[in-house]
Amino acid sequence: MSCCGGSCEAACAPVAKIAALRPVWEELTVGETYYYCTCGLSKKQPFCDGAHKGTGFKPQAFVAEAEKEGDKTVRKCLCQCKQTANAPFCDGKHKPLRDAAERKRRNTVFAVVGAAVALAVGVNYLQNKK
């Protein structure tokens, strides 16, 4: 049974925490198994540290594969926003999230500056009114 009594498992699935709004390049040993953090709570991003316990998330195991014969290590771009459709690898889904966060930050700065200017104008007006 789903969380709402219907068949909405996808809609009721837990949502991962965005660990970062950029991917990270990692040097991986070919043939080694790695455990990718899917919950976003790990302090060892992008890898699992067990922080998912009790959340409904499970780490995603993957094996580092050689890009060409003889490779002992490979550099891979791993997702940290947890929105990728190609986990554990980055597919660029962080870009609109990062852009939205930057717009929000910029708007906050403008709002604070605007409030400071309005306050200064008001104080100046009151001082000159005397």
Buried (B, 14 or more C-beta within 10 A) or exposed (E): EEEEEEEEEEEEEEEBBBBBBBBBEBEBEBEEEBBBBBBBBBEEBBBBEEBBEEBEBEBEEBEBEEEEEEEEBBEBBBBBBBBBEEBBBBBEBBEEBBEEEEEEEEEEEEEEEEEEEEEEEEEEEEEEEE
